[in-house]
Amino acid sequence: MLVLGEANFSFAWGLARLIGVGTQAGVTGANIVTSTLVSQEECTRLSPDARSYLDQLARCGADIWFGVDATKLHLPESLVSDRDYDRILFPFPDTGVDPLSDAEWFLESNRILLIQFFSCVHRVLRVGGEVHVSLRTGKLHDDLLDPKFVSGLNPKLTFEAVYDFVPGLFAGYVFQQPGRQRPVSIDGCSRTFVFRRLA
């Protein structure tokens, strides 16, 4: 499976621990490809705690990629375009615009991000595979994603379900907004939208 848009790589680490429940090691990254938009240097500068998560992910067998643009997954230069994934997870996509200082641009920039992502994601998703996009809830955030719009935008994707995102399932996950080092609580105020690729 492919994870996009990591900030500090704690989500992928929590996912590796979740998948590894019941195994001898208690963690496995063998089927995880995790990525971030920025370079490794920029990642560890913005999120100093990323070093620890990156080390642990590498030890448990996860593939780690830097410089992966979620809006250009299908292009040959994309590091993740060489395979079809059965599941693609995009936890809390965010352009980094502060909604408190510019609510209008926050909405517009993040809508553009999601439109571009959903327009190309089927190119690296196998038939029957799923896309999971998690978003915060509340003012502004509730207006970011309309499942009907996504299916109209990309007929190869059909809306399957929406469920509450439970951060506690991903042990060690610390939600971090782009460019901000202070963690933000998302417990009880976020949800995940699931889409499936049609033939």
C-alpha positions as CSV (number, residue, x, y, z in Angstrom):
1,M,0.0,0.0,0.0
2,L,1.0,3.6,-0.6
3,V,1.0,6.4,2.0
4,L,1.1,9.9,0.8
5,G,1.8,13.3,2.3
6,E,3.7,12.3,5.5
7,A,4.9,15.1,7.7
8,N,6.9,13.2,10.3
9,F,6.3,9.6,9.1
10,S,4.6,8.7,12.4
11,F,1.4,7.7,10.5
12,A,3.3,5.1,8.5
13,W,5.0,3.9,11.7
14,G,1.6,3.5,13.4
15,L,0.3,1.7,10.3
16,A,3.3,-0.7,10.4
17,R,2.5,-1.5,14.0
18,L,-1.2,-2.0,13.3
19,I,-0.4,-4.4,10.4
20,G,2.2,-6.2,12.5
21,V,-0.2,-7.0,15.4
22,G,0.1,-10.7,16.0
23,T,3.4,-11.1,14.3
24,Q,6.5,-12.1,16.1
25,A,8.1,-8.7,15.7
26,G,4.9,-6.9,16.4
27,V,5.6,-4.6,13.4
28,T,6.0,-4.9,9.7
29,G,6.5,-2.5,6.9
30,A,7.0,-5.1,4.2
31,N,4.0,-4.0,2.2
32,I,4.2,-0.2,2.9
33,V,5.5,2.4,0.6
34,T,5.5,5.7,2.4
35,S,6.2,9.1,1.1
36,T,6.4,12.9,1.5
37,L,6.4,15.8,-0.8
38,V,9.6,17.4,0.6
39,S,13.2,16.3,0.5
40,Q,14.7,14.3,3.4
41,E,16.6,17.3,4.5
42,E,13.5,19.5,4.5
43,C,11.5,16.8,6.2
44,T,13.8,16.4,9.2
45,R,14.2,20.2,9.4
46,L,10.5,20.7,9.7
47,S,9.9,17.7,11.8
48,P,13.0,16.8,13.9
49,D,11.2,13.7,15.3
50,A,10.9,12.3,11.8
51,R,14.5,10.8,12.1
52,S,13.3,8.3,14.7
53,Y,10.3,7.2,12.7
54,L,12.3,7.0,9.5
55,D,14.9,4.8,11.2
56,Q,12.2,2.5,12.6
57,L,10.4,2.2,9.3
58,A,13.6,1.4,7.4
59,R,14.4,-1.4,10.0
60,C,11.0,-3.0,9.6
61,G,11.2,-3.1,5.8
62,A,9.1,-0.2,4.6
63,D,10.0,1.7,1.4
64,I,10.5,5.4,2.0
65,W,10.4,8.0,-0.8
66,F,10.9,11.8,-0.7
67,G,9.8,14.3,-3.2
68,V,6.6,12.5,-4.2
69,D,3.9,14.9,-5.4
70,A,0.4,13.4,-4.8
71,T,-1.0,15.4,-7.7
72,K,1.5,13.9,-10.2
73,L,1.5,10.2,-9.3
74,H,1.0,9.1,-12.9
75,L,4.0,10.9,-14.4
76,P,7.1,8.8,-15.3
77,E,9.3,11.0,-13.0
78,S,7.1,10.1,-10.1
79,L,9.0,7.7,-7.9
80,V,5.8,5.6,-7.2
81,S,4.5,5.3,-10.7
82,D,6.1,2.0,-11.5
83,R,3.5,-0.2,-9.8
84,D,-0.3,-0.5,-9.1
85,Y,-1.3,-0.3,-5.5
86,D,-4.2,-2.1,-3.8
87,R,-4.6,0.7,-1.3
88,I,-3.6,4.3,-1.3
89,L,-3.8,6.3,1.9
90,F,-3.7,10.1,2.0
91,P,-4.0,11.1,5.7
92,F,-4.9,14.8,6.1
93,P,-3.8,16.4,2.8
94,D,-2.9,20.0,3.5
95,T,-1.3,22.8,1.4
96,G,0.0,24.5,4.5
97,V,-2.3,27.5,4.3
98,D,-3.4,28.8,7.7
99,P,-7.2,28.8,7.7
100,L,-7.3,31.4,10.4
101,S,-5.3,33.9,8.4
102,D,-6.8,33.2,5.0
103,A,-9.8,31.0,5.0
104,E,-10.7,31.6,1.4
105,W,-7.3,30.6,0.1
106,F,-7.2,27.7,2.5
107,L,-10.4,26.3,0.9
108,E,-9.3,27.0,-2.7
109,S,-5.8,25.7,-2.4
110,N,-6.8,22.5,-0.7
111,R,-9.7,21.9,-3.1
112,I,-7.3,22.2,-6.0
113,L,-4.9,19.7,-4.3
114,L,-7.7,17.2,-3.9
115,I,-9.0,17.7,-7.4
116,Q,-5.6,17.1,-8.9
117,F,-5.0,14.1,-6.6
118,F,-8.3,12.4,-7.5
119,S,-7.8,13.2,-11.2
120,C,-4.7,11.0,-11.4
121,V,-4.8,8.5,-8.5
122,H,-6.5,5.8,-10.5
123,R,-3.4,5.6,-12.7
124,V,-1.5,3.9,-9.9
125,L,-4.4,2.1,-8.3
126,R,-5.3,-1.5,-9.4
127,V,-8.9,-2.3,-10.3
128,G,-10.8,-2.9,-7.1
129,G,-8.2,-1.0,-5.1
130,E,-9.2,1.6,-2.5
131,V,-8.3,5.2,-1.8
132,H,-8.6,6.4,1.8
133,V,-8.5,10.2,2.3
134,S,-8.7,11.4,5.9
135,L,-9.8,15.0,6.7
136,R,-10.5,17.0,9.8
137,T,-14.1,18.0,10.5
138,G,-15.6,21.3,11.5
139,K,-15.8,24.8,10.0
140,L,-14.1,25.0,6.6
141,H,-12.8,21.4,6.6
142,D,-16.3,20.0,6.0
143,D,-16.4,21.9,2.7
144,L,-13.2,20.4,1.3
145,L,-14.5,17.1,-0.1
146,D,-17.8,16.1,-1.7
147,P,-17.9,12.4,-2.6
148,K,-20.4,12.9,-5.4
149,F,-18.1,15.5,-7.0
150,V,-15.2,13.1,-6.9
151,S,-17.1,10.4,-8.7
152,G,-18.2,12.9,-11.3
153,L,-14.6,14.2,-11.6
154,N,-13.2,10.7,-12.1
155,P,-15.7,8.1,-13.3
156,K,-13.2,5.3,-12.5
157,L,-13.7,6.0,-8.8
158,T,-16.8,5.2,-6.8
159,F,-17.6,6.3,-3.3
160,E,-17.7,3.4,-0.9
161,A,-18.0,4.7,2.7
162,V,-17.0,7.3,5.3
163,Y,-16.0,6.5,8.8
164,D,-14.5,8.2,11.9
165,F,-10.8,8.3,11.9
166,V,-9.5,6.9,15.1
167,P,-5.9,8.0,15.7
168,G,-5.5,5.6,18.6
169,L,-5.5,2.7,16.1
170,F,-2.1,3.9,14.8
171,A,0.1,3.6,17.9
172,G,2.6,6.4,18.0
173,Y,0.9,8.6,15.4
174,V,1.3,12.3,16.0
175,F,-0.7,14.5,13.7
176,Q,1.3,17.5,12.6
177,Q,0.3,20.2,10.2
178,P,2.7,21.4,7.5
179,G,5.3,23.8,8.8
180,R,4.2,23.6,12.4
181,Q,6.1,21.6,15.0
182,R,3.3,21.6,17.6
183,P,1.0,18.5,17.4
184,V,-2.7,19.0,16.9
185,S,-5.4,16.8,18.4
186,I,-7.6,15.1,15.8
187,D,-9.3,12.6,18.1
188,G,-13.1,12.8,17.6
189,C,-12.9,15.5,14.9
190,S,-11.8,13.7,11.7
191,R,-13.1,11.1,9.3
192,T,-11.9,9.0,6.4
193,F,-13.5,8.8,2.9
194,V,-13.1,5.6,1.0
195,F,-13.3,5.3,-2.8
196,R,-12.9,2.2,-4.9
197,R,-11.5,1.9,-8.4
198,L,-13.8,0.6,-11.1
199,A,-12.6,-1.3,-14.2
